[in-house]
Each structure stands twice: as structure tokens, then as C-alpha cells.
Amino acid sequence: MIPFVSRVGPSEQAVWIKQLSAAMPDEIILPFSALTLEQRQQCDVAIVANPNPEDLMALPALKWVHSVWAGVERIINELESPTFSIVRLVDANLANTMSEAVLAWTLFLHRDMPAYAKQQADQLWCPRPMVQAQDRRIGVLGLGALGRVSAQRLANNGFSVAGWSRSEKHIEGIQCFHGKDGLTALLRQSDILVCLLPLTSETKNLLNQQNLSYLPNGASLINFARGAIIDDHALLAQLDQKHLSHAVLDVFMQEPLSTEHAYWSHKSVTVLPHISAPTHPVSASQIVASNIHHYRLTGLIPAVVDPIRGY
Ligand code: NAP
């Protein structure tokens, strides 16, 4: 018996329980609220989606939890010294969805669509200089499960792609930077910057006034990671000063974005409602099922999140 511990609404919870049960016919998946006191004492694994920390604390035998989401900053921040391990979702289907979004919005910026939309509003017939894909330099922050596939998809579409990670990487067709010095070098050469970093104590506010100023004049930004990685005031200032030309933002400090926020009406900002790569319950459930099946057979917990590192 495996509890599904979550603060998602009832209809979303029903979808997850249905898909998880279909993927694990040998297991019984129950919402946390349906567990008896005795069952709570026995669970060694739980499946979570934005769980209430108190619910997890009520499961004393828990060895690990499997999140059905890729980003785990919230569960890490909310749990004080957990006695169990946290496994996050790593799903090739999700990486493919994210790389599709990265390609779509990179093309939007690359082919000057924001500028042509403004020109149409002004009834202005004015072809802009054409830049070839190989001359458009894209920088991808984060070369993990999502960043790597996105960088490769951009390179396969002819762009000149570089990426940045914490540890050194060698990826065919991608110029790889790492560490603090590598960040400045990458920013200085990124006409379009794509953020796919996890939110951690090190990446919070990473895209501040100084780091944004390293981007070339007229550069654009895509943030598909987490809102708090960007200093909103610094970004708005750089857009107003025309140092940066456009930002495509899918994630925000506060979601839904407050109706008063300056991003909504800013001519150089595209606001998206956190849709770049939604978790797909069918493929996610299959991955969770496979990890739990492997654990049942071997006792081995899959690769876990490092709570100190934050991802
Ligand atoms: P991941 O596999 O953990 O990869 C993270 C990457 O960031 C790694 O390459 C890592 O470097 C790098 N990194 C982390 N901290 C760094 C630092 N301080 N300096 C330099 N590089 C650093 O994560 P993922 O699965 O690709 O997901 C990334 C994020 O996307 C998630 O955390 C989530 O917030 C976000 N996301 C958004 C959506 C959406 O719909 N908008 C959907 C899914 C996920 P190393 O390789 O050296 O470890």
C-alpha cells in the first residue's frame, strides 16, 4: 500500500491515483486521508505532489518519497531535516516537451516576432535584418535532464549553442561552461538566454542586475525554470533601458502572477501561465512505477535529491 500525499485539488488527485494505480497493478495507491492509523505506521514509500509536511511526518516508517514533479525546491524548503530520501521525477517525455517549448520560444525571438507584432500594431511595413540560425548564439543555463535535451534540440535546429552547469561537462555540439567564471563568459556571448536551472540558495536571484548586464545589447531571455532565479526589478530596468529586447517568462515569484504586476502590460514581456512543460501523468506514473518496482525487488532507492545542494 502506497499513499499519495498531496495538496493538489480533488480532481487532479483522482487523475494521479487512477494513473498510478494503472501503472502499478500490484500496489494499492490511496490518498493520505484514506489511510488508517495502522497503515500510516507501515508505509516505507510515498508518492508526493506538493505534500503537506505534517502528513509526511505522520508516516514514521517512511524511507523515501517519489515526487511526480521535476522541481523539488518547495518540499526541500518545507521539510526540516527529513529522515527519508526525496526522489524527483526525471522523465524523457518531460524533457522532450520542455525542449519543444524552448525551441518554439527561441524561434519566436530569433525570427523577431515581438518586433513584428509591434510593427503591425503601428501599421509599419519594415523588414528587419535577417540573422541566420548559426549566427544566433543561445546560452542555456542548466545542463541537467531538461537543459541538456533542450540545448541539443536547439543545436540540431542549426543554432550556435552553449550551456552552463555546476560541474564540468562535455556534450557534442554544445560549448560547455561551468562554475562561477563560466557564467560570465556564457552570458557575454548569449543573444538568447534560456534558464533551466533548479531554484536553490545558489541560483536564487542569480539573474540580477550585474549578471543581466553581461548579456550583449539587445539580448533576450527565456525563463522556464523558477521565477525567483530572476530579480524582477533588474529585469524590468534592463528592458526599459533597452539593454535587453524581450523576455519570455513562464514562471514567477508568485503564481498566478498578481494582476498588478508590471509584467502583464510590459510591451517587451511575454507572460505564460507556467505551461512550458507540464508533468504528464501517464508517463510520470510509469516512471514512478518502474522505480518503485525496482525498489521492491532490490531494496535500492533511485538517485536522490541532495537537500544541502538543493537539487
Ligand atoms: P536537473 O536535472 O537537476 O539539472 C539541473 C542543472 O542545473 C544541472 O546541469 C546542474 O549542474 C545545474 N546547476 C544547478 N545548480 C547550479 C549552480 N549553482 N551553478 C551552475 N549550474 C547549476 O534539473 P532539470 O530536471 O533539468 O530541471 C530544471 C528545473 O526546471 C527544475 O528544477 C524545475 O524548477 C524547472 N521545471 C520547470 C517546468 C515548467 O513547466 N516551467 C517543468 C519542469 C521543470 P550539474 O549538472 O553540474 O549538477
Boltz pocket constraint, residues with backbone or C-beta under 6 A from the ligand:
constraints:
  - pocket:
      binder: B
      contacts: [[A, 70], [A, 71], [A, 72], [A, 89], [A, 141], [A, 142], [A, 143], [A, 144], [A, 145], [A, 146], [A, 147], [A, 164], [A, 165], [A, 166], [A, 167], [A, 168], [A, 179], [A, 196], [A, 197], [A, 198], [A, 199], [A, 200], [A, 202], [A, 203], [A, 224], [A, 225], [A, 226], [A, 250], [A, 251], [A, 274], [A, 275], [A, 276], [A, 277], [A, 278], [A, 311]]
      max_distance: 6.0
